[in-house]
Amino acid sequence: MSQAVAHGHDDHSHLPAGWKRWLFTTNHKDIGTLYLSFALIMFFIGGAMAMIIRLELLEPGVQYVDPTFFNSMTTMHALVMIFGVVMPGTVGFANWLIPMMIGSPDMALPRMNNWSFWILPFAFTLLLGSLFLPGGGPAGGWTMYPPLMLQTGFALPFVIFAVHFLGASSIMGSINIIATIFNMRAPGMTFMRLPLFVWTWLITSFLLIATIPVLAGAVTMLLTDKYFGTSFFNAAGGGDPVLFQHVFWFFGHPEVYILILPSFGIVSQILPTFSRKPLFGYESMVYATASIAFLSFFVWAHHMFTVGMPLAGELFFMYATMSIAVPTGVKVFNWVATMWRGSMTFETPMLWAISFVVLFTIGGFSGLMLGITPADFQYHDTYFVVAHFHYVLVTGAVFGMIGGVYYWLPKWTGHMYDETLGKIHFWVSVISVNLLFFPQHFLGLAGMPRRIPDYAVQFTEWNQISSIGGFVFGASQLIFLYLIIRCIRGGAKATDQVWEGAHGLEWTLPSPPPYHSFTTPPQVTDAVAHS
Amino acid sequence: MSAPHGGYYLPDPSHWPILGSIGLFSIFLGSATWLNGASAGGLIIGFGIAVFLFMLFGWFGTVIRESVTGTYNHQVDVSFRWGMFWFIVSEVMFFGGFFGALFYSRILSVQWLGGAGDGFATHQFLWPDFVPDWPMTVMPDPSKWTVYREVIPAIGVPLLNTIILVSSSFTVTFGHWALKKGNRRAQSWWLFVTLALGFTFVGIQATEYVHAYHELGLTLHSGIYGTTFFMLTGFHGLHVTIGATMLTVIWLRSLSGHFTPENHFGFEAVAWYWHFVDVVWLFLFTFVYWL
């Protein structure tokens, strides 16, 4: 380990400037910035699609868009938000933070790091470009179930290859993260001293490596069924359309933990700082995260309770799903216990983190309701499901990421952001997001199906409230964009520690940190790691 | 910033990754265009492959140059090892998906179509003449899917191929032992034998495919049996081809004396990959051909 001394001179006169710097960079901070900026742009593209969806649902009947285009908006909104926002965004955090948190000069495999980012714009060109093909974009839902998905026109191979391409990026990204965490830790940075954000990304990387290839296999089977005469999903040749759902959700369920675990990690960094107390139950947090990840491989068919599975399968997947509530409960308990009797202050990152704990837990509870097989027969494919996963993904994964941006933005840019504007952003967002998604629970329980541009008139009021919430939530993100740009361009100088209660190696570096994080590896002790 | 000796090597900015993206993008774009029936697809694919190959030569060339000039310390070597290890794990999971499809169709969907479990009504109302055999003797819907005359028996050419591939796993290990003893001549010979066995395997598989298509009537269209048979063996064959190509590269590098008893990660990475395709074959032999 002690050899991990990159030559210390910070002379970058030989580095390319301008666009070449970003295209060819092998630096973890540059690549992290690229990932985060890409995710932010995609957030607005995916958000615009959501606005179209909410506009159409403002009143019953088909008013603004063609139903097929509506379906391709729900499909694309999901693909963009999952593969274009949350996954690249969290990888951006990983790139920026993991080397700084474990005391290394950079990521383990810097050239591959560049490649895993620079795949994304190309893959999204394929994906978003398919919207402009004759016949429109994919409209079969992001889950791509056959036989419906096989009715897609010209767009089908574009979507499938985009998924392959994005998968290659994710696999390279996670290999890099694992190699970095295994091999680049500073002396004394033992596994049980790793910041929780590093732990959650380590476990997320395992999930990615284990499941993304299975997704690649599933979409390959779609491709060969459509163009090469195979019969994976065709009963007339002995296959089964349900097989796709099994293969897809073997990826798909661990995928939801891929989306949420990094945000768990971010929140676990923020809460101790503003409670001025160490994280409660650090070790149990690590074990709980690992248990969630392990169990996620045995619950996939709870997405398919109504498809017609043998009873034993329904029961197995119900009980397995319930069991995930235990480690998740451990985590929520630990977050609350971290704040218990702490000297809490409520700066913007803390507000996002607290709202994460509350609102994610609501999404968790509705998930438990959906996990009960007989109850799911009622909820399946209704707006209740939409409400559930938006609580875990928007007020969960995305809120965690936004909180993380506020928390580390002063470290990254060297400037403090505008606290008043940040608080306005938070309060407008948190009120409007509940206006947006909470009524969808009622709509679902009352029987409104998801993925539909038209609805029965009795659903009108809640849909209108939801749409208004959606427009406000969408617009309030422009505050976020403005705040970030302003913070990059200037502002009050940030100190090295930034936050009074912040602990960990990244806060020992200057703000903004030097090009190569730790050219001399620091000696890590228990005091540095946990204090 | 790069540290040729001593510290962890941090490479300068590189233009290879973006070229790789352009190459892959063109391959995907061309393939999608071609699948949609536009003849320009082939040209775009060709361009993509050319760019991608150029990237591979350039990127690996850079890495090899850095390696033989002693740029990499032990810690960099460990990073490469973890990288290759987890890449192989992801490949294992890729095959896992297709094996899952094989087991699901063979054990569940074909049986349900034949009336097993809750499938009684399915059988009666959809295709009452369907018999759930494996290999299938009749297709659920014979008007859409053709049945084959026979399938390839395990004891025969597949067994021969098993012997070839397992032997090649031994010969690559003999090459590794020779390398560790510093015997470059033996090392290169064993590598040559390994890659010859690898390409022989691919050649035999290709002949078997021709035989299956033309004489047995077993094709990709032969229902779920033909589907799983060709997709599993096909992806495996592709991986053997890639592996044998990598063996060729390290054979040439071995002739040029790139590997030392202390520093030969490139050799080991290819050897790991080769063992991986061998193990996948053993599963294929057991579950696709034999049982």
Chai-1 contact restraints between the chains, C-beta under 6 A:
chainA,res_idxA,chainB,res_idxB,connection_type,confidence,min_distance_angstrom,max_distance_angstrom,comment,restraint_id
A,Q3,B,N73,contact,1.0,0.0,6.0,A-B,restraint_1
A,Q3,B,Q75,contact,1.0,0.0,6.0,A-B,restraint_2
A,A4,B,Y8,contact,1.0,0.0,6.0,A-B,restraint_3
A,V5,B,G7,contact,1.0,0.0,6.0,A-B,restraint_4
A,A6,B,A3,contact,1.0,0.0,6.0,A-B,restraint_5
A,A6,B,G7,contact,1.0,0.0,6.0,A-B,restraint_6
A,A6,B,Y8,contact,1.0,0.0,6.0,A-B,restraint_7
A,A6,B,L10,contact,1.0,0.0,6.0,A-B,restraint_8
A,H7,B,A3,contact,1.0,0.0,6.0,A-B,restraint_9
A,H7,B,G7,contact,1.0,0.0,6.0,A-B,restraint_10
A,P16,B,P13,contact,1.0,0.0,6.0,A-B,restraint_11
A,L23,B,I18,contact,1.0,0.0,6.0,A-B,restraint_12
A,F24,B,P13,contact,1.0,0.0,6.0,A-B,restraint_13
A,F24,B,S14,contact,1.0,0.0,6.0,A-B,restraint_14
A,F24,B,H15,contact,1.0,0.0,6.0,A-B,restraint_15
A,T25,B,P13,contact,1.0,0.0,6.0,A-B,restraint_16
A,T26,B,P11,contact,1.0,0.0,6.0,A-B,restraint_17
A,T26,B,P13,contact,1.0,0.0,6.0,A-B,restraint_18
A,T26,B,S14,contact,1.0,0.0,6.0,A-B,restraint_19
A,D106,B,L10,contact,1.0,0.0,6.0,A-B,restraint_20
A,A108,B,S79,contact,1.0,0.0,6.0,A-B,restraint_21
A,L109,B,S79,contact,1.0,0.0,6.0,A-B,restraint_22
A,L109,B,G83,contact,1.0,0.0,6.0,A-B,restraint_23
A,P110,B,P11,contact,1.0,0.0,6.0,A-B,restraint_24
A,R111,B,P11,contact,1.0,0.0,6.0,A-B,restraint_25
A,R111,B,S14,contact,1.0,0.0,6.0,A-B,restraint_26
A,N114,B,P17,contact,1.0,0.0,6.0,A-B,restraint_27
A,W115,B,P17,contact,1.0,0.0,6.0,A-B,restraint_28
A,W115,B,G20,contact,1.0,0.0,6.0,A-B,restraint_29
A,W118,B,P17,contact,1.0,0.0,6.0,A-B,restraint_30
A,W118,B,I18,contact,1.0,0.0,6.0,A-B,restraint_31
A,W118,B,S21,contact,1.0,0.0,6.0,A-B,restraint_32
A,I119,B,S21,contact,1.0,0.0,6.0,A-B,restraint_33
A,F122,B,S21,contact,1.0,0.0,6.0,A-B,restraint_34
A,F122,B,F25,contact,1.0,0.0,6.0,A-B,restraint_35
A,F154,B,N36,contact,1.0,0.0,6.0,A-B,restraint_36
A,P157,B,A32,contact,1.0,0.0,6.0,A-B,restraint_37
A,P157,B,L35,contact,1.0,0.0,6.0,A-B,restraint_38
A,F158,B,A32,contact,1.0,0.0,6.0,A-B,restraint_39
A,F161,B,F28,contact,1.0,0.0,6.0,A-B,restraint_40
A,F161,B,A32,contact,1.0,0.0,6.0,A-B,restraint_41
A,I171,B,S90,contact,1.0,0.0,6.0,A-B,restraint_42
A,I175,B,G83,contact,1.0,0.0,6.0,A-B,restraint_43
A,I175,B,W86,contact,1.0,0.0,6.0,A-B,restraint_44
A,I178,B,W86,contact,1.0,0.0,6.0,A-B,restraint_45
A,A179,B,S79,contact,1.0,0.0,6.0,A-B,restraint_46
A,A179,B,W82,contact,1.0,0.0,6.0,A-B,restraint_47
A,A179,B,G83,contact,1.0,0.0,6.0,A-B,restraint_48
A,F182,B,W82,contact,1.0,0.0,6.0,A-B,restraint_49
A,N183,B,V78,contact,1.0,0.0,6.0,A-B,restraint_50
A,N183,B,S79,contact,1.0,0.0,6.0,A-B,restraint_51
A,I209,B,W86,contact,1.0,0.0,6.0,A-B,restraint_52
A,I209,B,V89,contact,1.0,0.0,6.0,A-B,restraint_53
A,I209,B,S90,contact,1.0,0.0,6.0,A-B,restraint_54
A,A210,B,M93,contact,1.0,0.0,6.0,A-B,restraint_55
A,P213,B,S90,contact,1.0,0.0,6.0,A-B,restraint_56
A,P213,B,M93,contact,1.0,0.0,6.0,A-B,restraint_57
A,P213,B,F94,contact,1.0,0.0,6.0,A-B,restraint_58
A,V214,B,M93,contact,1.0,0.0,6.0,A-B,restraint_59
A,V214,B,G97,contact,1.0,0.0,6.0,A-B,restraint_60
A,G217,B,F94,contact,1.0,0.0,6.0,A-B,restraint_61
A,G217,B,G97,contact,1.0,0.0,6.0,A-B,restraint_62
A,G217,B,F98,contact,1.0,0.0,6.0,A-B,restraint_63
A,Y227,B,L35,contact,1.0,0.0,6.0,A-B,restraint_64
A,F228,B,L220,contact,1.0,0.0,6.0,A-B,restraint_65
A,G229,B,L220,contact,1.0,0.0,6.0,A-B,restraint_66
A,G229,B,H221,contact,1.0,0.0,6.0,A-B,restraint_67
A,T230,B,L220,contact,1.0,0.0,6.0,A-B,restraint_68
A,T230,B,T227,contact,1.0,0.0,6.0,A-B,restraint_69
A,S231,B,G223,contact,1.0,0.0,6.0,A-B,restraint_70
A,S231,B,I224,contact,1.0,0.0,6.0,A-B,restraint_71
A,S231,B,T227,contact,1.0,0.0,6.0,A-B,restraint_72
A,F232,B,A101,contact,1.0,0.0,6.0,A-B,restraint_73
A,F232,B,T227,contact,1.0,0.0,6.0,A-B,restraint_74
A,A236,B,P140,contact,1.0,0.0,6.0,A-B,restraint_75
A,A236,B,D141,contact,1.0,0.0,6.0,A-B,restraint_76
A,A236,B,K144,contact,1.0,0.0,6.0,A-B,restraint_77
A,G237,B,W145,contact,1.0,0.0,6.0,A-B,restraint_78
A,G237,B,G223,contact,1.0,0.0,6.0,A-B,restraint_79
A,G237,B,I224,contact,1.0,0.0,6.0,A-B,restraint_80
A,G238,B,V110,contact,1.0,0.0,6.0,A-B,restraint_81
A,G238,B,P140,contact,1.0,0.0,6.0,A-B,restraint_82
A,G238,B,G223,contact,1.0,0.0,6.0,A-B,restraint_83
A,G238,B,I224,contact,1.0,0.0,6.0,A-B,restraint_84
A,G239,B,S105,contact,1.0,0.0,6.0,A-B,restraint_85
A,G239,B,I224,contact,1.0,0.0,6.0,A-B,restraint_86
A,D240,B,S109,contact,1.0,0.0,6.0,A-B,restraint_87
A,L243,B,A101,contact,1.0,0.0,6.0,A-B,restraint_88
A,L243,B,Y104,contact,1.0,0.0,6.0,A-B,restraint_89
A,V247,B,G97,contact,1.0,0.0,6.0,A-B,restraint_90
